[in-house]
Amino acid sequence: MIAVVGATATGKTALAIEIARRLGGEFEAVNADSRQVYRYLDIGTAKPTAAERAALPHRLIDVVEPDDTFSLGLWLELAKEALEEVWEQGRVPVVVGGTGQYVWALLEGWRVPRVPPQEALRREMEARPPEELLAELRRIDPESQEFIQPNNVRRVIRALEVYHTTGKPLSHWRTKDAPRFESLVIGLRMAREALYERIDARVEAMMASGFAEEVQGLVNRGYGCELPSMSGIGYGELCAHLRGETSLDEAVARTKTGTQRLSRHQNTWFKAGDERIRWIEADEGASETAAEIAAEWLGRERGDK
């Protein structure tokens, strides 16, 4: 499996497509962007275009409605199913996206419980004394004292919620399983100033393509701005504009700033010194370099088999 990672706007989708084109096309992409899973959120999430999807088939895009609950646990389940299907077809999966939590959860074998909020159980626990909840947690999961502070009632309740739903303590879910596959991780990087310029230009292009109209259309469909799916950068800012709280220019400026902030956060997941990542510069030679790296790695993997 190949993964193409890096900050937003570095050109990950285009690079994955070029790798497939240069190496013969026996590839399928698996989306690792936490916003592109939602239907109708197209422009603001920078989804691959129809032409890009024709050049490289993409999985895990448009898999849930904007008002559906989506989580890391669900994405992991869907991603593992997608990988198996791609392998069964004799093709190479390329995981593409900037949601670092998703990428590393898959590559590192995280155990993630699929436990949505249990409202009735939460209300029952919230009515109990915090010290009673803590005592119960320490009894069923002594190891939790290593990662849950006694005064963090919210996390204590969540830990108990997971236990009562799955029958396994939270400490069990914090361990990792050994991945069942080898992976090559290619990272795209750019100098910060150049990346910010690219981000600003992309936001302007999104606006010209109808981003504001997309958000208005979602609201008209009944998808409220309070939904988690609508909290993404750009969507929240344009919702504020639609409510009359900001001007359109201010919404655009805040979207640019928020996207720049996101790029810095993504760099905490994809660190420059991480030896697991083969970093390349996001310039004109990136496609050729990435294809050479992928070809060498695939040749070695197939040779081992």
Secondary structure, 3 states (H helix, E strand, C coil): CEEEEECCCCCHHHHHHHHHHHCCCCEEEEECCCCCCECCCCCCCCCCCHHHHHHCCEECCCCECCCCCCCHHHHHHHHHHHHHHHHHCCCEEEEECCCHHHHHHHHHCECCCCCCCCHHHHHHHHCCCHHHHHHHHHHHCHHHHHCCCCCCHHHHHHHHHHHHHHCCCHHHHCCECCCCCCCEEEEEECCHHHHHHHHHHHHHHHHHCCHHHHHHHHHHCCCCCCCHHHHCCCHHHHHHHHCCCCCHHHHHHHHHHHHHHHHHHHHHHCCCCCCCEEEEECCCCHHHHHHHHHHHHHHHHHHHC
